[in-house]
Amino acid sequence: EIDGFYVGIIDGIKTLYPIEAKALTTGDEINLDQITGGVNTISTNLEDAHTHIVPMAVKMIQNGILIVIFKTCEAGQTINYVEVEKTIEVIFDPPID
């Protein structure tokens, strides 16, 4: 299950952004197996398309958001795991009450 799914088209090439999201109140951690499974499902169904897949995870943290961008894969490619390419921590200023 993927929480969000976005598509961007740059120079005629589609890039898919499956997003896994976690709320602060649940205390849940980002599940890498869940993201890997979601990417492989998308990849299998679009194997004939020239499409990039960039999985992401977004987790609410105290007074901010943690964004994880995983390495890009291609439609039709099966992956065994996702690799972190970049993390971005956004802190709200002023703090949200």
N, C-alpha and C positions, 0 to 999 in steps of 0.2 A: 504494500500500500504506500503510495506516494501522496504527500499532502498538497503539493502544488506542482503545476506543470506549465512551463512557459516556453514560448518559441520566439527566436529572433532570426531575422534573415539579413545576412551581411554579404554583400556582393553576390547575391543570388544563392548563397549556401545557407541552409537551415542549421541552426544550432538549437538543440533542445535542452532545457534546464529543468530536470526533475528535482523538486525541493522536498526535503524532509524537515519538518518543523517540530520543535519541542517548546512547551510552555514552561514558565518558571514555576508555576504552582504545582505541577505534577512531579517535579524532581526527576523526570525521566532523562536518561542519557541518549545521545545520538547512537543509533543502532547501525553499525557499518554493514552487517549482514543484510539488513533490510534495504539499505541503499544499493548494495551490490545486486541483490535480487531484482529490485525495481529497474535498475539500469539494464540488466540482462533481458528482462521481459520486454522493455522498450526496444532494445537493440535487435532482438530476434524478430519482432513484428515489423521492423523497418529496415531489414537487411538489404533490400534492393534500393534504398534511398541513399543519396550522398548527403549524409547528415552527421554533424558532430553532436555528441552528448556530453554535457558538462553537469555532473551531479553536484548538488549543493545541499548544505544543511544549515538551518538557522535555529539558534537556541536563545531563548530569552535568558538573560543573566541579571543579577541585581543591578538595576538602573541602567540597562543597556541590552545589546544584542551581540551575540557571537555568530559570525558568518564563516562557514567553512566551504571553500571551493576545492573540489576534487579534480584530479587530472582528467583531461578530455579523452574520450574514447570515440570510436566511430561506430555508426550503425552497422550491424552485422558482426561486430566483434563481441566475443564472450569474455568477460573479465572474471578473475578469481577473487579480487578484492579491489577496493577503491583506495587511491593514494591521495593524501592531502597535498594540494598544490599551494594553497594560500589560506591564511586565516585573517579575519578582520574583526576587531573588537570595537564596537560603537558604544560610547558612553554618552548618556543623555546629560546635557548641561544647558539649563539648570536641571537638576534632578526632578523626576516625575514622582509626585506623591501618590 
